[in-house]
Amino acid sequence: MRIRILFLLMLLAGTTFAQQAWTLQECLDYALKHNIQVQKNRISEERGEVTLWQDKGALFPSLSFSTSHSVGYRPFTEVMSVVQGTQVTNTRNNVTYQGSYGLNASVTLWNGGINYKNIKEQELQNRITALTTEQSELSIQEQIAKLYVQIMYTREAKRVNEQLLSTAQSQYDRGVEMMKQGQLAKADVTQLEAQLNSAQYSVVNSETLLANYKRQLKALLELDLNTPFDVAGNVPSDEQVLALVPSAQEAYAKALEVRPEIKSAELDIEAADMQLNIAKRGYLPTIGISASLGSNHSSGSDQKWGEQMKTNLNMSAGLNFSVPIFDNRRNASNVKTAKLQQLSSKLDLQDKKNTLSSTIEQYWLDANNGQQNYIAAKARVKSQEASYELLNEQFQNGLKNIVDVLQGRDNVLSAEQDMLQSKYMALLNIQLLKFYTGEKIEL
């Protein structure tokens, strides 16, 4: 008995988990943490910091140690005889060993300020990279909001189609009964059956669309197919759908101040100016100093290792001064390229402003049109539902034919779909319009 109870509890817990629904905010928070593209952009930010750290290292001196060792062999070395008193010593040294050691240091005193400018330019690039990450985060949020609203709309449309299916089933059953009683022709029943099949198809199609939209949203969240998923969005109220829409001009002005793609394009112009400045400094001379310390030894010498290292110790220091006279047009090409990049950056900023303006205007038009269409569609649904109920009642009493009923059903379906579409279009575009001004998306 206990085992059965435990099994039921586990089953209920699993069902609860499988049916756990995600709010929009949970989707947004999860995506910003787990989306692969966002994570890659954050890695690019860290890579930029490493490059900046390296550029700053160019301001410091460089120091290196080097050593080399070699072995020599002379097979035809003559025998050396050394006479000491009454003794004669013969020596033969065919193999010799040599070693050298060096410590070298250098530092660039001045190269036209290019090193400092490289640091400033990399700092600008790091800020641009951070804005690119922010832009990708906003893009992910926008895509999630669109899919989330689409899921909410499709789920409600599915509910409407299920209601129409229930009505079509009742009409078909009533038609079959009336045909048996001789009150309805078989052709009319066939039409009712076709209506029923169409309603069933609409329900299946809604389920397919709903599953596909959920799949797309799961992909943005980096969830695999084994993860149960559903949204927890509630049916929006009229207050949300008919909320005040900010003017397009006001929204565009705020968007210019907060959108990362605009800030990034402005920084691109600054970076292009910096690159031109660096390119022009390539014509300036470079001044540096270098110093070295070294020594060597050889086994072929009569001196000991320590004595050789002391005797052969050498030190040097020098001042390096170079002036570019002819560099195969490298500096001239760099300057021209930097100027072209300046023009390109300015055009890119204007292009992004134009794109932002068009996007804001489109959202504003869709939001206003959605609200107006929702008001009209809502009134139309009420009138069509009332008309359809009357037609259906008259059909049940044999006062209306099947053509009138089918037409009434189509009118209700069309009105319901128009109302749902306009409602969610208005809701989505109002939120996106506010989102572009720096506000959070709230459904």
Secondary structure, DSSP 4 states (H G I P E B T S, - for coil): -HHHHHHHHHHHHHHHHHT--B-HHHHHHHHHHH-HHHHHHHHHHHHHHHHHHHHHHTTS-EEEEEEEEEEEE-TTPPPEEEEETTEEEEE---EEEEEEEEEEEEEEEESTTHHHHHHHHHHHHHHHHHHHHHHHHHHHHHHHHHHHHHHHHHHHHHHHHHHHHHHHHHHHHHHHHHHHTTSS-HHHHHHHHHHHHHHHHHHHHHHHHHHHHHHHHHHHTT--TTS---B-PPPPPHHHHTPPPPPHHHHHHHHHHH-HHHHHHHHHHHHHHHHHHHHHGGGS-EEEEEEEEEEEEETTSSS-HHHHHHHT-EEEEEEEEE--S--TTHHHHHHHHHHHHHHHHHHHHHHHHHHHHHHHHHHHHHHHHHHHHHHHHHHHHHHHHHHHHHHHHHHHTTSS-HHHHHHHHHHHHHHHHHHHHHHHHHHHHHHHHHHTTTPPP--
